Amino acid sequence: MTKPSTNGVTIALEGKVAFVTGASRGIGAAIALRLAQAGAVVAMTARDRAGLHRTEAAIESAGGRAWWRTADLASGAQIRSVTMATLREFGRVDILVNNAGLTFPQRVLEVGLREWRTTLDVNLLAPLLLVQAFTPGMIERRSGKIINISSQAGLGALEEHASYSASKSALHLLTQTMAVEFGRDNIQANCIAPTVILTDMAEQVWPPGPRSEAMRARIALGRFGKPSEVADAVLFLASPLSDFITGEVLSVDGGFRAR
């Protein structure tokens, strides 16, 4: 399997175990495949069993190794179950990618308690619980990468994204706190904040029309992103090339914030 490279430098993650949430489709599936292409063994979770099967097949077709368990990350009990199963299977996780997320497009006056709590449970509490499960081993080994997938909606207000923006903004500060607390143990914790990436969820939230065209017009490159472009950023942050980068929020936004 050909390893990904950056400026002629091959990025190799052989011997590493990566854990990716929301890996059944879209950004998560692209991340899992990219890490596997670099040589990591990839443990995956999502709610969609069929989607995880598809991601596993793609990884195996590329010559990689994948393992998965289904879990609803809104459930603390299911998070505990999948993390314990992962540690039984592999003994450790070297690279944690908290990618799973959801949104309920609602204006501030329409936000309901169920939507608010579910959004924060999946987008903010789940990454915390997964870090609590896997980071003690990283501390013991004095090595580890934590990569949280956030959003441009966590860096600036976006209409109809009240609970989503709140969860992602909080994730930025949580990530920076991780960077401060785990830095002495040689663990790097960073966020990636994409703009609209063309996934199934994005197509539901941003269907063709004036609203999506106005959003695209705010992006300097004039287009929405691709899941593979987020996966490339994850690969960089998962690799030794980023060993002196921690506590950062990396925008993968085509120049959205440059305007």
GIPE-V527178 format. One record per pair of residues at least 4 apart in sequence whose C-alpha atoms are under 6 Angstrom apart, sorted by the first residue. I is the first residue (numbers start at 1). GAP is how many residues later the second one is. Records with the same first field share a line. If there is no record, write none. Layout:
# GIPE-V527178
I=GAP  GAP
This chain:
# GIPE-V527178
1=62
3=34  35
4=6  7
5=4  5  6
12=26
13=25  26  27
14=25  26
16=24  78
17=23  24  25  76  77
18=24  25  75  76  77  78
19=23  24  25  77
20=24  77
21=23  24  77  78  79
22=6  24  77  78
23=5  6  21  23
24=5  22  27  28
25=4
26=173
27=200
29=26
30=197  198  201
31=200
33=26
35=5
36=4  28
41=24
42=24
43=23  24  25
44=24
45=23  24  25
46=24  25
47=23  24  25
56=10
57=4
59=5
60=4  5
71=7
73=6  49  53
74=47  48
87=4  5
94=50
95=50
96=50
97=50  51
98=29  50
99=50
101=21  22
103=61
105=55  56
106=4  5  54
107=53
108=54
113=4
115=4
116=47
117=4
119=4
120=4  47
121=4
122=4
123=44
124=43  47
131=4
138=4  5  6
139=46
142=43  44
143=43  44
144=43
145=42  43  93
146=43
147=42  43  44
148=43
149=42  43
150=18  42  43
151=42  43
152=41  42  43
153=5  12
154=11  14  15
161=4
165=4
171=4
176=71
178=4
179=4  10  67  68
182=5
183=4
188=58
189=57  58
190=56  57  58
191=58
192=57  58  59
193=57  58  59
194=57  58  59
195=58
196=28
197=27  28  29
198=4  28
202=4
203=4
206=6
208=4
216=6  7
218=38
219=35  36  37
220=34  35  36
221=33
234=4
237=5
